[in-house]
Amino acid sequence: MDINRRDFLKTAVVGGSLVLSSGARPADASMPRELPPEAVGILYDATLCIGCKSCMYNCKQFNSVEGGALYSKGATDPPYEFRTPQEIWDAPKALSSKTLNVIRVHRSGTGENKDSAENGYSFIKQHCLHCIAPTCVSVCPVAALKKDPDNGIVYYEEDRCIGCRYCMLACPFRVPQYEYEKAFPQVRKCQLCRHRIKEGSFSACCEFCPTGASIFGKVADLKVEAQKRLELKPGQEYDYPVQKVDSGEKMRRPVSKYLNHIYGAKEAGGTQYMMLAGVPFDLLGFHKNVDETFLPDLTWAYISKIPAVIVGVLLVGAGTWAITSRNKKADKEE
Amino acid sequence: MNQNDIKMWTPTTTVLLLIMGAGGLVALYRMFFGLGAVTNLNSIWPWGFWIAFDVLGGVAMAAGGFIIAGAVYILNWKKYKPIVRPAVLNAFFGYLLAAIAIFLDIGQSFRIWHPMVMWQVNSIMFIVAIHVVLYTSTLAAESSPMIFEKLKMTGLLNFMNKIMVPVVLFGVLLSTLHQSSLGAVYLIIPSKLSPLWYSSLLPYHFLVSAVLMGLSMVSFETILSTRVFNHKPDMDILSGLAKGSLITVSLYLIMKLWDLVTVAGIGMAFTGSTSSNMYLLEMVIGVILPFILLISRDRRSNMRSIFSVNVLVIAGIVLNRMNVALFGLADYAGKTGVDYFPSWMEFALTAGMVAFAILGFKVSVKYLNLFPEEAH
């Protein structure tokens, strides 16, 4: 190897600093860790839900238009799950690339008592939780998933997506879905009716909820409302807001027994979709062991070490080479 | 026996070509009809056999390239010079396999270049993508002297030889980062991956086990090539590699046990569930047996026993990647009731790519000066 040692070291240092300057820009690396000031979200109260699935129907209708999260170019109908002549109801049982929002029911024993874990039943509404520090946004290699800096909505830019499906693996709530059946597929997930919010409207699932089980609003207000409900006594009457947390329209009804848990307040470091129920959330299909920390920090712990590794490997490698090739030369001269 | 005596057209070649052809048809079918038509992937199992075996396994198998190149060019351990070229070429095929698998596995194959221009530095996947591109190019550069030699392009050959040390060092750097970042991919799913595998040390586990795998692959190929060329194996090289394997497997054993005790708890390995059985299988085949076999100096200088260790390690580390990517998620997925087993087409495509790598290696053995010291 007749390479000049000085040239080599020069190459290593120049190359290393090039990689360093291009490969790691901590300024870009900050993931959101705080709720945006104008963050909007949804509060779902399972004790108010009657399982009418109006939210599911309207979610599909209003998201199939241009700009909606279910829109496909050229499609004439919303993407129904069942298209056989025998099945006249579109009744999805789980989230899919055609269903962004699903109402499920949990039943136990005789199933008589609403919102009770024993011999009871409870509805639950599942869709994207719009995390404060979304794992899907942090793992996406092309920034196809983004978090709106103003309202905090986690949205999707179809044109960027390469379809690696890391978002699906990373999401602790199993929200993103993929169009496996298509040759040019997209990821589908609830985008909180971002296209409707731009027009001054709000999420369809809340607008068309007849009981106020789903209400739209600023996350800060929703949190206050959720906490207020937990402090109510079962049986007492309460004016539940309908559609929006700050809408004038209220519905008076007796309070059911709540489980003392706002799901989404702490899970994955906090989310913009919060849920109240009378039945533990793990029975309703939400896993118990979702960490209450910002999950993107787990990968950042690795990524932040990369610049040091680059410098370290290049310096140690170059130094080792310099020493070992000098030894070789010395051997020859002897 | 020398290169000219290698018969290209043998029954094995025919079989390999047939397997390749079948894999090619599956690849075409996938391009026209999408992932759903070919794979059994679903919403709970977004990543399947291709990611586990072709990408994670293929990249781990390729680790021999940077280890041997680093030993020869950076540490100046000239003893290993005869095996540099096959090690690097093997790495090149390993990465090619991974790159093809990624191309077919992502839903929008023709946007595979997007990460190169749409940077997102929080994403391990972005880091992985950059490394695949850079390191595959580096491996091509490291292999290029063989081609230039064959084509008698002396100018380019001299140039490549001149810049080989920095190229190799760059390769060592990229490999260190790439092997570990494949483990870091899984850091984001603490609630999904079984604690038998999930650990904040996963990147280090992937790096160390890749080094072990790389040493075994190189040794495995060296022994196979001695059979092809019908000459005596260089026991000095093989024992050296075995000693390296012993050091690596000892470190890996300690790391695995440390994680078992501190993260999962020993009891979790013996619950009798699928994941705990797979964990035990992986540990016995890939770590404990190789460690026991390698600890004796006699066995480290016995070709048959080295060969057994190699087979065990290769199987064991591939199993580890399958466990992290598939079996380690089974407990979590089981709660949702959604299962995954690869379709026959997923197997067929992988078989086709393995056949392609074997055949490519054979062609290289015949037409390139892969074993420079021995051919003369």
Chai-1 contact restraints between the chains, C-beta under 6 A:
chainA,res_idxA,chainB,res_idxB,connection_type,confidence,min_distance_angstrom,max_distance_angstrom,comment,restraint_id
A,I3,B,K162,contact,1.0,0.0,6.0,A-B,restraint_1
A,I3,B,V165,contact,1.0,0.0,6.0,A-B,restraint_2
A,F8,B,V165,contact,1.0,0.0,6.0,A-B,restraint_3
A,F8,B,P166,contact,1.0,0.0,6.0,A-B,restraint_4
A,T11,B,P166,contact,1.0,0.0,6.0,A-B,restraint_5
A,A12,B,P166,contact,1.0,0.0,6.0,A-B,restraint_6
A,D28,B,V121,contact,1.0,0.0,6.0,A-B,restraint_7
A,A29,B,V121,contact,1.0,0.0,6.0,A-B,restraint_8
A,A29,B,N122,contact,1.0,0.0,6.0,A-B,restraint_9
A,M31,B,N122,contact,1.0,0.0,6.0,A-B,restraint_10
A,T135,B,I188,contact,1.0,0.0,6.0,A-B,restraint_11
A,S138,B,N122,contact,1.0,0.0,6.0,A-B,restraint_12
A,V139,B,S123,contact,1.0,0.0,6.0,A-B,restraint_13
A,V139,B,I188,contact,1.0,0.0,6.0,A-B,restraint_14
A,C140,B,S123,contact,1.0,0.0,6.0,A-B,restraint_15
A,P141,B,P115,contact,1.0,0.0,6.0,A-B,restraint_16
A,P141,B,Q120,contact,1.0,0.0,6.0,A-B,restraint_17
A,P141,B,S123,contact,1.0,0.0,6.0,A-B,restraint_18
A,P141,B,M125,contact,1.0,0.0,6.0,A-B,restraint_19
A,P141,B,F126,contact,1.0,0.0,6.0,A-B,restraint_20
A,P141,B,A129,contact,1.0,0.0,6.0,A-B,restraint_21
A,V142,B,H114,contact,1.0,0.0,6.0,A-B,restraint_22
A,V142,B,P115,contact,1.0,0.0,6.0,A-B,restraint_23
A,V142,B,M118,contact,1.0,0.0,6.0,A-B,restraint_24
A,A143,B,M118,contact,1.0,0.0,6.0,A-B,restraint_25
A,A143,B,Q120,contact,1.0,0.0,6.0,A-B,restraint_26
A,R160,B,M118,contact,1.0,0.0,6.0,A-B,restraint_27
A,I162,B,I106,contact,1.0,0.0,6.0,A-B,restraint_28
A,I162,B,Q108,contact,1.0,0.0,6.0,A-B,restraint_29
A,I162,B,R111,contact,1.0,0.0,6.0,A-B,restraint_30
A,I162,B,H114,contact,1.0,0.0,6.0,A-B,restraint_31
A,G163,B,I106,contact,1.0,0.0,6.0,A-B,restraint_32
A,G163,B,G107,contact,1.0,0.0,6.0,A-B,restraint_33
A,G163,B,Q108,contact,1.0,0.0,6.0,A-B,restraint_34
A,C164,B,I106,contact,1.0,0.0,6.0,A-B,restraint_35
A,C164,B,M125,contact,1.0,0.0,6.0,A-B,restraint_36
A,R165,B,P46,contact,1.0,0.0,6.0,A-B,restraint_37
A,Y166,B,M125,contact,1.0,0.0,6.0,A-B,restraint_38
A,M168,B,P46,contact,1.0,0.0,6.0,A-B,restraint_39
A,L169,B,P46,contact,1.0,0.0,6.0,A-B,restraint_40
A,L169,B,W47,contact,1.0,0.0,6.0,A-B,restraint_41
A,A170,B,I188,contact,1.0,0.0,6.0,A-B,restraint_42
A,P172,B,S191,contact,1.0,0.0,6.0,A-B,restraint_43
A,Q177,B,S43,contact,1.0,0.0,6.0,A-B,restraint_44
A,Y180,B,L35,contact,1.0,0.0,6.0,A-B,restraint_45
A,Y180,B,G36,contact,1.0,0.0,6.0,A-B,restraint_46
A,E181,B,G36,contact,1.0,0.0,6.0,A-B,restraint_47
A,K182,B,G34,contact,1.0,0.0,6.0,A-B,restraint_48
A,A183,B,G34,contact,1.0,0.0,6.0,A-B,restraint_49
A,P185,B,G107,contact,1.0,0.0,6.0,A-B,restraint_50
A,H287,B,S191,contact,1.0,0.0,6.0,A-B,restraint_51
A,N289,B,S191,contact,1.0,0.0,6.0,A-B,restraint_52
A,V290,B,S191,contact,1.0,0.0,6.0,A-B,restraint_53
A,D291,B,P190,contact,1.0,0.0,6.0,A-B,restraint_54
A,L295,B,I188,contact,1.0,0.0,6.0,A-B,restraint_55
A,L298,B,L187,contact,1.0,0.0,6.0,A-B,restraint_56
A,L298,B,I188,contact,1.0,0.0,6.0,A-B,restraint_57
A,T299,B,I124,contact,1.0,0.0,6.0,A-B,restraint_58
A,T299,B,L187,contact,1.0,0.0,6.0,A-B,restraint_59
A,T299,B,I188,contact,1.0,0.0,6.0,A-B,restraint_60
A,Y302,B,A184,contact,1.0,0.0,6.0,A-B,restraint_61
A,Y302,B,P203,contact,1.0,0.0,6.0,A-B,restraint_62
A,V313,B,L173,contact,1.0,0.0,6.0,A-B,restraint_63
A,V313,B,T176,contact,1.0,0.0,6.0,A-B,restraint_64
A,G317,B,I74,contact,1.0,0.0,6.0,A-B,restraint_65
A,G317,B,L169,contact,1.0,0.0,6.0,A-B,restraint_66
A,G317,B,V172,contact,1.0,0.0,6.0,A-B,restraint_67
A,T320,B,I74,contact,1.0,0.0,6.0,A-B,restraint_68
A,W321,B,I74,contact,1.0,0.0,6.0,A-B,restraint_69
A,T324,B,L75,contact,1.0,0.0,6.0,A-B,restraint_70
A,T324,B,N76,contact,1.0,0.0,6.0,A-B,restraint_71
A,S325,B,N76,contact,1.0,0.0,6.0,A-B,restraint_72
A,K328,B,N76,contact,1.0,0.0,6.0,A-B,restraint_73
